[in-house]
Amino acid sequence: MATAGVTLADRYTLRRLLGRGGMGEVWLGRDSVLGREVAVKVMPVARDTVSERRFEREAEILAGLRHPGITVVHDAGLHDTYRFIVMELLIGHDLARLLAEHPGHLSFRRVVDLTSQTVDAVAAAHQRGVVHRDLKPANLFVQAGDQVKVCDFGIARVADASETLTSASPVLGTPAYMSPEQHQGRTADARTDLYSLGVVMFEMLTGVLPFPVDQPLYALMRQHVEVAPPRPSAFRPGIPRELEKLVLGLLAKDPARRPDTREVAAGLSELASRDALPTAAGDSARDSRRDRGRRPRTPTLAANPAQGDGASLVFDELRTLRSAAGGCVDTLAFSPDGRALATSHSRSGVRLVDPYTGKVLHRLTGPGERVHSLAFTPDGRTLATGGEGPVVRLWDGRTDMLRAQLTGHSGTVTAVVFAPDGHTLAVGSYGGLRLWNADTAKHVTDLPGATGPAAFSPDGRLLVSGGTEGHVRRWSPRSGRSHRPRSVRPNGHVRLLAFSPDGLSISAVCSPLKAQDKGLVNMLLTRTGRGHRRLTGHTDEVAALAYSPDGRLLVSGDHGGTVIVRDAHSGAQLLILPQRSERVRALAFSPDGGTLAVGCFDGSIRLWAIRA
């Protein structure tokens, strides 16, 4: 099979194996023409074989399907001894992994949402006469924000196509999710996919399959063909009656008795619109008893007071990443494409990790080298790191190659921040604020009196700084002049600064001078520099601050382990993420706003999926 470094059709370079299946391998590839990363599915050429024809059929089918819930095909072809399909690169993980990480079950509302998206995509395929025939959690890809993509049409069937491809093997699919007609070798149509979807829903609701797989294959096949499925409520009391009825309808033995995609979509839409549908993971009486005394994993706000429209805000805990070397998390930053998370641990240095698997992609610095600030250029080509030494390093944002070192800073570097155009880098330290040309690594100017943290406005016309003198200062990056007449003294040492994405306000966190000021977040008006809100709620010193990319949310974390989510405009507190008795050290949103990373003192990084 193909190896890393092979270039297909003089265009697609295979870089890393992503997965392997019965229909070939999937590789992370680089499209040299368009300069983007893609997924490339490859298999050796074996002319005149059923498997090769199926591979070709998959490319033909996907190329003809256009739907946001179905994997996009960019290209396909033949190269030497390989056939290949070039597809969009999906970032996330499949539903099988999501279920493994939630071994009990998913919340009712989440099941309805994931199923609704799947039904919509499957219906689009059915309208084009395409039957998937292998719907299962491993073929449903969940991206940030719980966006579903239906994948792997390797054994899909076109309604008017010849069945000669399947004649040599009448049973195609995954036995645990196959319909009775598939087990019997009968023709599969759109209703076959709906039966498989019913099995997937059963598993999402209960954490188990309707018919267990730890039995002889013949026995499993007989149960799917002859035995009535158990009620999901037998495994999980409290499932809404209409939801259970829908699942059992999809699992009907007779295809004619199953609801069609329109009926399923309508039923799910009705369920989603009901206030009675529980929104949290512990949404049955049994769940409440089981979770009593345990912190919830899925904090939910049923009605967002800032929006006033009853929209829900849900944070689902995805996974926890840990460093084998231990030590605390000093800082975090997502790459602009969301495919890497830059982390700095006190004992393992700076690493680029896959946020979905935790796999270390690259190691930039050695153990013990403390880095307190990380920043990517907007195009992701450069990563800046600064810490306890007076040197700032510029790295290739996608590898471990060191590009340049910026020297001459006084003491610990507390902030590295790129301007929105990526050409200017501001470096804050205890000795002052220095501006660099990020392209040439040349010193531009020093800003007198500016120390500590720094942040650029979204339009790049303003730079704000803080520091030990207790002021938040506003500067013109081009002229190096301070905006007059006002500098604001919120209270104490200014330690954290963040610009709202709309550029209208600045949030600042300061070391308290008085006990009553402990845990305050100050919101300042950008235009005047004056404070207009003092946000309370934290009982310990705030250590991290982050705005969501869309500007709707402001998140802050403190040394007591509390993470508060607020409305970014009004400052109203929306929810508090479950506390883990570990000091929060860093916060970072993924570029699409669908994931929040929380770095803690114990070295763990908790990832939360955000749904609104």
N, C-alpha and C positions, 0 to 999 in steps of 0.2 A: 504494500500500500504506500501511498505518497508519504514523503518525509518533509520536515521543515526545510524551507529554502527553495523548493521546487516552484518554478514560475509557469503557470498555465497560460497558454495562448499569448505569451510575451506580455502579460498584463497582470495576472492575479498571482501574487507570491504567497505561498502557504507558510504561515508563521508558527502556529501552535495548534495542536490537536484539541478540539473541544469535546468531541464525543464519537462514539463508534456504535453502529447498529447493523442490522441484517442487510440494509441496503447501502452500505458504504460507511465512510468516515466523514465527519464534519470538521473543517479546519477554520481557524481564524486566518483570514487572508487580507492582503493589502492590494487595493485597486490602484495601480500606478498612474492610470490615466486621469481618474477623478480624484485621486488623493484621499481615499476613504477606506475604512476597514469594512470588510464584508465577511459573510459566512460562506464557505465553499464546501459543497458536498461532492465527494469524489468516489469513484469506484473503478476498479480495473476493467478494461474492455474485455468482454467475453462474448464475441459476436454470435448472433442467432440463439441466444439463451433467453429464457423467460425473465430472469432477473434483470438483464440489460434492458429488455423491452419495458419492464416496469419502471426502471430508472428514467428512461426516455419519456414514458407516459407521465411520470411525476412532473418533469419539467414542462411538458405541454399543458398539463392541467393547471399548475400554479401560474404559468404565464397568462392563462386565460381568465384568472380570477382576480378581481379588483375589489378589495374590501379591507378596511383598516384592521379587521380582526383576523386576517389571513396573511401569512408570510409572503412578502413581496419577492419575486424573482427578477433579477437584473439581467442575467445572461446565462447561457448554457452552451456547451460545445464539447469537442473532442480534442484531446491533446496527447499525442504519442500513445501511450498505453492507458490513458485515463479518460473517462467521461466525467464531466463536472457540471454542477449547477451553482450559479452564483446568486446568493440571496442576501437580503438585508440582515445585518448583524443585530440580533436581539440581546438586550441587556436585562438580565433578571434570572429567573429559574423556573423550572417546570412545576406544575401543580403537584406532581408526585413528591417533590422535595418540600413544598409548602405543607402538604399533609403530614410528611414525616416530622416536620418541625412543630406541628400542632397535633400530636398523637391522639388527643381526645376527639376533637371535632372543630369545625369552624363555626363562627357565629351565623345565625339564620340569615341576617341581612347580607353578610358576605357571600354566603352560598347563593342567594338570590342574585346578587350582582354579578358574580363570576359566571353563573349559568346563563343569565340574560345575555351577556356579551358573547358567550359561546354559541347560543342559539341563533343570535343575529348573524354571526359569521357562517355557521353551518347552513342556515337558510339561504344565504347568498350563494353558497356552493351548490345547494340543491336546485336553485333557480337556473343554474348553468348546466344542470343535469349531472352534477358530480356528487357521488356518494363516498364519504371518507373511508368507512369500513374499519377504522381502527381508532375510534375516539377513546382516549384513556388519559389519566392525569399526566403521563409522560409526554403526551403529544399536545398538551395545553400549556403554553408558555405564559407565565405571569410576569409582567414588567412592572416597573415602579408605578405606584398609584393603582395597583391591581388591574392594569390594562392587559387583557387576554389576547393572545395570538394562537390560532389553530395551526399546528405544524404537521409535518410528515404525511404527505399525501402519497406515500410510496405504494400503497396497495389500493388507492382510490379507484373507483370504477365510474366510467362515463356511461350514462344510461343507454345510449345507442351504440356502444362499443361492443365488439365481439368478446365473448367470454373465453376465447381460446387461451388467454394468458393464465386463467385460473384452472384450467382443466386438469393440469398435472397435480394440483394440490387443492382439493375442493374446500379445505378449511383454511381461511386466511384471517389473521387478526390475533388478538390477545385473548385467550380463553376466558379469563375472569371477566372480561367486558363484552364478550361477543353475544349477539342476539341468538335466540333459538334457531332462526332460519340459517344463520351462519354455521352453527354447530351441525345442522342437518345437511349442509352443502347446498342449500337452496339459494336462489337469486336474491341478492341484497339490494334494497332500494333505500329511499330516504328514511323510511321508518326504522331501518336497521341502526342508523346513527342515533336515532332518538332513544332506542333501547339502551345503547351504550352510554348515552348521556344520563339516563336514569340510574345506571349503575354508578357513574361518577358522582351524581348528586347524593345517592345513598351513602357513599363513602365519605363525602364532605360533611354530611350531617351527623354521621355516627362514628366515623373513624374505622369502620370495618366494611367488608364487602357483603352483599346479600348472600352469596354462596362462597364459603371459604375455599382458598386455593390449596390448602394443605391436605389434599385428598387426591386419590387417583384421578387422572384426567377424564376417564370415562364417567366417573361418578359426578364430576363437576359439569360435564356436558349434559348428563341426564337431568341434573337439577335445573339448569337453565332452560331445558326443553320441557320438562314435565312438572317441576315442583313450584308451587306458588311462593313468591319471595316473602320473607318476614316483614312485619311492619317496622319502619325505622324507629317509631316511638317505643318499640320493645327494647331498644338499645339506648334510647335517649328520650326520656319522658319530657313532655312540654313542646314537642315539635308542633307548630301550627297545623291544624287539621287540613287546611287547603294545600299546604306545602307537602304534607305526607300523601295526600290524595294524588297530587300531581306526579310525585315520584312513582307511586304504585301504578298509575296509569301508563307511564312510560315503560314500565317493566311488564306490561301485559304480554302474554305468550303469543297471542294472535296479533300480527302487525296491524290488522284492520281496526283493532280496539285501542290502539295508541293514539294520543293526540298528535296533531301535526304541528309544525313549527309555529304557525300563527297562533294556535290555541295555547301552546306552551309560552310563547312570548307574552300573550295577553294575560295569562295566569300569573306569570312572574311580575309583570308590570302592576297588576292589581295588588299582589303581595307587597311589593316595594313601596306602594303608595299608602299603605295602611300604617297608622300610628301604632297599632297593636303589635306589629312585628317587632320583636325584641332587637336591640341594636348591639348589645354587648355579648361577649363570649359566654358569660355565665347567665344564660337566658332561660333556664328552666329551674324548677324547684330543686331538682337533684344537683344542678350546677351550683346553685346558691349554697347548698349544704356542703358540697365538695370544696368550694372555694372559700368557705368561711374561714377567716383568720389568715387568708393568703392574699397578697397584693394582686389586683387584677392585671392581666396581660394586655387587655384591649380597652384603654380608656376611651370613652365616647362622650361627646357633647351632643345631645339630642337636638337642641335648638341653639343656634349661634345668635346671641343677643345683639352682636354688632351688625349682623346681616339683617336680622329681623324677618327672615323669610322661612325660618324653620329648617334651614339646611343643616345637615349633620356634619360633624368633624370627627373622624375616627383615626386613632393611632394604633396600628397593629404591630406588636413586637415581632420582628422578623427573625433575628438571630443575634448572638453575641460573639464577637471576634476577640481573641486573646493572643497575646504575645507569649511564646514559649519561654522567653527570657524573663518575663515579668516586668516589674517597674511600672511607673505611672504613665498615663498618656499626657503629653505636654501640649500637643496641638494637632489639628486635623484640617484637611482641605480636600474636597473632591476635585478631580480633573474636570475641565469644561465639558467633556463628552460623557462624564459620569461613569466611565469604565474603570477608573482607578481611584483609590482613596489614599492620599498621602498621610502617613501617620508618623508621629514622633513619640517614641517611648524612651523613658529615662535610661533603660538598660539595653535596649536593642537598637537604638538609633532611628534614623529615618528610613522608612520603607514605603514602597508603593504596593498596595494589596488590592486584590479583586474584592470589591465590597459585597459580592454575592456569595463568594465561596471562602473568602478569607485567605486564599492562596497568595503567597508573597510573589509579586511580579518582579520587583527589583529592590535591592538594598543599596541605599545611597551613602549612609554614614555608618561607622562602626559603633559597637556597644559603648555606652557611657558618654557619648558626645551629645550633650543636651541642646536641642533645637526648640526654641520657644515660638517661632513664627514660620509659617509656610504660606506661599502664594503662587498660584499658576497665572501665567499670562492668559488673556481671554481666548487665544487660539490654542492653548494647551501645549505649546511648543517648549516653553521654559517654566521651570519650577525654581523659585528662590527659597533659600533656607537661611535662617539667622538664629543665633543662640547665645551661649555664654561667652564665646570668643568674639573678638572685634571683626571677624570676617563673615561676609555674606557670600554664599556660593550660588551660582546659577547652573542648573542642571538641565539636560535634555528632559523634557517633560514626559517622554515615553520610554526612556532607557535609564541606565545608570551612568551615563557619560557626563562628566563635569565639563562645563563650557567656559566658566570664568569665575574668578574670585575677586570680590570687592573689599578692599581693605581701608583702614584709616578711621574706623568708628571708635568711639570712646566707650569702653565697657560693654556690658551685655546688650545685645541687640534684642529689642522688645517688639519690633514690628517690621515686617516687609510687606509692602503693598504696591501692586501695579496700578497704573492709571488705566482707565477703560480702553484706551487705544493700545495698551501694551508696550508703549515706547519709553515710558518713564517709570522708574522704580523709586519709591520713597522708603528709606530705611530709618527707623526710629531707634534710638538708644538712650541710655541715661545721659550721654554727653551731647545729645542734640538730634536734629532731623536733617538727613542728607538726601539730596536728590541725585539720581544716576540716570544716564542714558542706558536703557536696558538693551539696546541693539549693539552699542559699541563698548559697553562696560566702562564708560568714561564718567568721571565725576562732573556734575552740572553745577550745583550750588548747595550751600548750607543755609538753613533757616534759623536765624538767631532767636533764642528763647523758646524754640519748639523742642519738646522732648516726649518720650513715652510713645503711646499708641498713635496711630494715624489712620486716616481713611479718606479716599477720594470720593467726590460726588459722582453720581452716575454719568453726568455729562463731562466729567474731567476738568471742569473749570474751577473747582474748589477743592482744597485739601485742608482737612481739619486735623489738629494734633492736641495731645494732652500731655500730662506729665506731673512731676512732683510739685510744681508751683500751684497746682489746683485750678488752672484755667483750661478752657476749651478754646483754642485759637483757630481762626479761619485764615487761610492763605490762598494766594493766587500762585499756582504751580509755575506759571510762565514767567511772572515778574519776580517771584520770591518775596512779595510784599504781604504784610499782614493786613487783613481787612479791619478798618477802623470804623467807628470809634470803640466798638464793644468787644470785650472778651468776658466770657461768663465764668463765674466761679460756682459750680454746682455745690460741691462740698468735698474737701480733701483732695487726695492724690487721684488724678484721673487715670484709671487703669485700663478701661475698655472703651472703644468707640465703634459705632456702626452707623453707616448712612442707610436710610430707607431707600428702597429701589426707585421710588418716585422722586427722590432728592429733596423732599419737602422738610424732612426732619432728621435729627441726629439723636441717637441714643448714647448715653454716657453712663459709665459705672465708675464710682469713686470709692476710695477707702474712706470709711466713715470717720468724722471727727466727733460725732456724738452717738450715743447708744441708739437713739431713736432714728438715726439715719442708716442704721445697719440694714443691708439688703435692698436699698433703694436703686431704682433705675430711673435716670433723668432723661426726659425727652425735650430736646431743644428745637426751636424753629430755625431752619437753615437761613432764611432770609435775614432775620434779625440777630440770630445767635442767642436769643433769650430763651430761658426755660419756660415751658408751658404745661408740663405734666411731671409729677413725681409718682412713679409706680411702686406700690408696696406689695407685699405678699411673701417675700423671702424673709426667713428668720435667721439666715446665715449670710456670710459675705458672698456676693455674686461673683462668679469666676469666669463665666462664658456668656456670650451674647451673639445672636444671629437672626437676621431677617430671612424669611422665605423668599425665593427668587421672584415670585409674583407680587410681593409686597403686602400680602394679606396678614401674615403672622410675624410676631416678634417672640422669640424664644430665649429664655434666660435660665441658667443653671447655677446652683450655689454649692458651697463647700459642705453643706449638709446632705447633698444628694438630691435636692428638689429641683425639678425642671418644670417651669411654668410657661404655658403657651398663652399668648395674648393676641387680641386684635391689634394689628400694627397701627391703625389709625386712631382708635379711641383709647387704646391702652387697656381695654377691658379684659379681665382674666377669663379665658375660655376653659382651660382644663389644666390639671397637674398630672404629669406622667408618673407612673408608679415609682416609688422611691426604693432604692436598693442599699441605703445606708453607706453609700460610697460617694466621696466628694466628686462633683462634676468639674472637669478640667477644660473641656473643649466641646464645641458644638459646630456642626457643619451640615448644611442642606445640600442635597444633590442638585445638579443644574435644573432638572425638571421639577424640583420641589416635591417629588414623590417620596423621598426618603430623608430621614433625619438621623444623623450619627451623633451619639453622645459618648464622649471619651471620659473615663473615670480614673480616679487615683489608683485603683487596684489593677490598672492596665487593661481593663475590658473596654470594648467599644460596642455599645448597644445600638442596633439599627432598627428604626421604626418606619413602617410604611404608612403613608398619610393618605387618607381618603376623605374627600369633602362632598 
